[in-house]
Amino acid sequence: MYKILVTGSKGQLGSEISFLADGYPYQFIYTDWQELDLTNNSSIEDFLSNNEIDLIINCAAYTAVDKAETDMIAADNINHVAIKHLVQASKRKGIKIIHISTDYVFDGKGFRPYSINTPRNPQNVYGETKMKGEDAFIQSGLDNLMLIRTSWVYSSFGNNFVKTMLRLGAERESIGVIDDQVGSPTYARDLARFILESIPKIDWNGVKIFHFTNEGICSWFDFAKAIMDDKGLICKVLPIPTESYPTPAKRPHYSVLDKLETRKFYGKEIPHWRDALEECLELL
């Protein structure tokens, strides 16, 4: 049976893949850092030698955006060096790889959705390490590589913006949420579906890049208000500018990703972010 390794399996996306896995004719092996140290080349070599892996879905990532500003070595090891190790080990064994990246590789200064070929210009350490990971992936010389950029990921699993808003909405009478950063939320279960349904189609030279988010555009303020409204919380959401909520890492003001190539490849309708949010909130 076709054997798939899912790294970072305890995160939001890895958990959603595990949740959906029974509906697909594959054998899955799930690992997190405790089972497989991706920063250790020997660990990867040994693991792949002991398991006949056909495809790797790399969900592992250092995603603490603000912490990465001072924890640069750890962020680079996970988001960049680990990718070099993965592709080197996979090259000798002919393993296909799906790798997840981020909208943060772009500078957020545009006003039109970023295409897969838009020049990258990350504005923080997290984005820089993810771009270096992309470079290691793209320049590996391997075939059957799939790079997926996504943004604003949330899920019923793990910690995320949606759960934070639900907690604050139950605790406070009002909260301020940034209204001048715009993007597209991504329900990790929809991304997991796209990944799993893409597997049979991966048969090409080199790497193909796709952007995946839910349809529609909103600000963090819009997103937060929708969460409160859908759950019937009386907490008032107040719009605030980025300057009123300074963070160690600079955030992009515009993070919308162009999904034209994704729509053609997927052949299915991608749910709107409001519909996806309602599906997730029903689980919460």
C-alpha positions, 0 to 999 in steps of 0.5 A: 500500500502507498505509504505516506509520512506526515511530519509535524502531525500534532499540529493543526494541519497534521491533526486534520490530515489524521482526522480525514485519513480513513477516507483515503486508500493510503497507509499513514505514518505520523511523526512529531519531533519526539519521533523524528528530529528533522534537524538531524540528518542521520535521524531522517536517513535512518527513519527513511531507511527503516520505512518504505515511504512513498510520499512525505507531507511536511507539516512541521514548522516553527510558527511562533512568529514573534518568538522567531525574532530572537530565537532565530537559530531554532526557527532556521533549523526547523523551517530551512535546515530541516528541509535541506535534510528532507530533500537530500534523504528523499533524493536518494530514495525517489520520495515525493514531497508536499511542503507547506509554506506561508504568505509571510514570504511576501512583503505585504505591501501590495494591493493585488493577490500575490501570484505564485511567481510574485517576487518574495520579500519577507519582512520578519525572521519567520518569513525569511526562514520559510523563504530559505526553506522554499529555496532549499526545496525548489533548488533540490533538483527533485521531481514530484515536489509540491509547494503549498503556500497558505495563510491565517490557518485555524482548526478545531485542533491546537491553538489559533486565532479562532480559539483565542477570540472565543476565549476572550469573547467569553471573558471580556465585554470588548476587545480591540482587533486590527482592521488594517491587515487583510488576508484570507483565513484558511480552515486547516481541514479544507487544506488537508482535503486539498492535499489528500486529493492532490496526491494521485495527481503528483506526477511531474518534473521539478516542483509545482507551487500552489496557493491555498486559502479559503475564498474571500477576503477580510481583515482580522477585525472582520474575522473576529466579528464573524466569530463572535456573531456566529457563536452569539457572544456579546463581546464588542469587537473594536477596530484598531490600527496596527500601530496600536498593537505593536509586535516584535515581528512585522506583519504584512498589511496585505496577505491575499494569495492568488489561487488561479492555478489551484482552482484549475488543478483542484477542479473543485470549489474552495469553500468561502471563509465564512462557510468554513468558519461555521463548519469549524465553530460547530465543532467548538 
